[in-house]
Amino acid sequence: MTNHLVSPLTLMWTHQMNKIAVSVSEAAAMLSLGRSSIYELMDACELEKIKFGRRTLITVESINNAVAKRLVNGRAAA
């Protein structure tokens, strides 16, 4: 039997996938971007934000869609 180790990043990503929305910091960690880049993506309407009072959350669906869009655009340019 092979002993498979799972990286902390994989565990975090799997945990985030069970959520509907994540914080700006969580989204930044998921995408390996800075918080300011996440705010820029929200301003460009590439990430969907939800406001609860002062708290800003980003939908996991919009994160997945943004990544998929970049993958498609990257493949088309190659």
ZIDA-V488746 format. One record per backbone hydrogen bond with DSSP energy under -1.0 kcal/mol. CO is the residue of the C=O (numbers start at 1). NH is the residue of the N-H. E is the energy in kcal/mol with one decimal. If there is no record, write none. Layout:
co,nh,e
CO,NH,E
CO,NH,E
This chain:
co,nh,e
7,11,-2.1
8,12,-2.5
9,13,-2.7
10,14,-2.5
11,15,-2.3
12,16,-2.6
13,17,-1.8
15,18,-1.0
16,19,-1.8
20,60,-2.4
22,58,-3.2
23,27,-2.6
24,28,-2.5
25,29,-2.2
26,30,-2.5
27,31,-2.0
28,33,-2.5
34,38,-1.6
35,39,-2.2
36,40,-2.1
37,41,-2.3
38,42,-2.1
39,43,-2.6
40,44,-1.8
41,46,-2.7
41,47,-1.2
42,45,-1.6
48,59,-2.1
50,57,-2.9
52,55,-2.2
55,52,-2.7
57,50,-3.0
58,22,-2.7
59,63,-1.4
60,64,-2.7
61,65,-2.5
62,66,-2.3
63,67,-2.2
64,68,-2.5
65,69,-2.5
66,70,-2.1
67,71,-2.3
68,72,-2.5
69,73,-2.7
70,74,-2.6
71,75,-2.1
72,76,-2.1
73,77,-1.7
74,78,-1.0
